[in-house]
Amino acid sequence: MEPSPDVPQWVISTIAVVFLIGIFTLIGYFYYRDKRRWERFAKRLGFKVHEFDSGSVTIPEEFHLKDCWRGEGHIRRTAEGSREGATAAIVEYGFHGNKGESVGYPLHLVYLRIARLGLPLFHLQPEKWRHRLAEVLGSRDVDFPESSRFSRRFRLRGLDEPGIRKTFTEPVRRFFEHHPGTFCEGYEDILIYYRPTRMLRLFKFRPTHAERLLREALEVVNLFREQNP
């Protein structure tokens, strides 16, 4: 479309430049506010913020975080401290594609490390229609006939089925029944707990959501501890 001859070219160029400056200013503003939210959140909990992988959090290779997203995962930021005898962290986990571009929305998860927790390797995620189709084709997960609601809502996997059955006691299963949409993975002394956020939000980090996840993760860890005191 040809620009109107009545509007000077310099006016159009100026509008375009102002528009781009406004966009980048807005992006910078939300980045700054998001970072400040992290800092205030960490200060309130007595945690310390670390950028990228400068903290002590290490996600075991056996975990299946990228089952929920495309691309390779990496730690963007953590707020680390201690809670109820556990090393605790809120982690912003991002993903990038083959060309290094960001993919999807960052995942905020709770990371807990507890000495002698002794969890078997397990992966718990909401069960979708594709998982039920996979079961028809021969894939298996750990079901509990006495907890049909839990078995319908979640797909639970791991090689040590007896250990998983021992770990997922009736109180643990009842907890997850009341927290649908939750993902949880555990291995030895590490547990991660999260619920992905896929919708577009102006602020990526939501302190109230993070604190709620932390409370829930500590609650389920205490249920696991009761099985392995």
Secondary structure in CASP SS format (residue, H / E / C, confidence):
PFRMAT SS
TARGET T0000
AUTHOR 0000-0000-0000
METHOD secondary structure of the structure
MODEL  1
M C 1.00
E C 1.00
P C 1.00
S C 1.00
P C 1.00
D C 1.00
V C 1.00
P C 1.00
Q H 1.00
W H 1.00
V H 1.00
I H 1.00
S H 1.00
T H 1.00
I H 1.00
A H 1.00
V H 1.00
V H 1.00
F H 1.00
L H 1.00
I H 1.00
G H 1.00
I H 1.00
F H 1.00
T H 1.00
L H 1.00
I H 1.00
G H 1.00
Y H 1.00
F H 1.00
Y H 1.00
Y H 1.00
R H 1.00
D H 1.00
K H 1.00
R H 1.00
R H 1.00
W H 1.00
E H 1.00
R H 1.00
F H 1.00
A H 1.00
K H 1.00
R H 1.00
L H 1.00
G C 1.00
F C 1.00
K E 1.00
V E 1.00
H E 1.00
E E 1.00
F C 1.00
D C 1.00
S C 1.00
G C 1.00
S C 1.00
V C 1.00
T C 1.00
I C 1.00
P C 1.00
E C 1.00
E C 1.00
F C 1.00
H C 1.00
L H 1.00
K H 1.00
D H 1.00
C C 1.00
W C 1.00
R C 1.00
G C 1.00
E E 1.00
G E 1.00
H E 1.00
I E 1.00
R E 1.00
R E 1.00
T E 1.00
A E 1.00
E E 1.00
G E 1.00
S E 1.00
R E 1.00
E C 1.00
G C 1.00
A E 1.00
T E 1.00
A E 1.00
A E 1.00
I E 1.00
V E 1.00
E E 1.00
Y E 1.00
G E 1.00
F E 1.00
H E 1.00
G C 1.00
N C 1.00
K C 1.00
G C 1.00
E C 1.00
S E 1.00
V C 1.00
G C 1.00
Y C 1.00
P C 1.00
L E 1.00
H E 1.00
L E 1.00
V E 1.00
Y E 1.00
L E 1.00
R E 1.00
I C 1.00
A C 1.00
R C 1.00
L C 1.00
G C 1.00
L E 1.00
P E 1.00
L E 1.00
F E 1.00
H E 1.00
L E 1.00
Q E 1.00
P E 1.00
E C 1.00
K C 1.00
W H 1.00
R H 1.00
H H 1.00
R H 1.00
L H 1.00
A H 1.00
E H 1.00
V H 1.00
L C 1.00
G C 1.00
S C 1.00
R C 1.00
D C 1.00
V C 1.00
D C 1.00
F C 1.00
P C 1.00
E C 1.00
S C 1.00
S H 1.00
R H 1.00
F H 1.00
S H 1.00
R H 1.00
R H 1.00
F E 1.00
R E 1.00
L E 1.00
R E 1.00
G C 1.00
L C 1.00
D C 1.00
E H 1.00
P H 1.00
G H 1.00
I H 1.00
R H 1.00
K H 1.00
T H 1.00
F C 1.00
T C 1.00
E H 1.00
P H 1.00
V H 1.00
R H 1.00
R H 1.00
F H 1.00
F H 1.00
E H 1.00
H C 1.00
H C 1.00
P C 1.00
G C 1.00
T C 1.00
F E 1.00
C E 1.00
E E 1.00
G E 1.00
Y E 1.00
E E 1.00
D C 1.00
I E 1.00
L E 1.00
I E 1.00
Y E 1.00
Y E 1.00
R C 1.00
P C 1.00
T C 1.00
R C 1.00
M C 1.00
L C 1.00
R C 1.00
L C 1.00
F C 1.00
K C 1.00
F C 1.00
R C 1.00
P H 1.00
T H 1.00
H H 1.00
A H 1.00
E H 1.00
R H 1.00
L H 1.00
L H 1.00
R H 1.00
E H 1.00
A H 1.00
L H 1.00
E H 1.00
V H 1.00
V H 1.00
N H 1.00
L H 1.00
F H 1.00
R H 1.00
E H 1.00
Q H 1.00
N C 1.00
P C 1.00
END
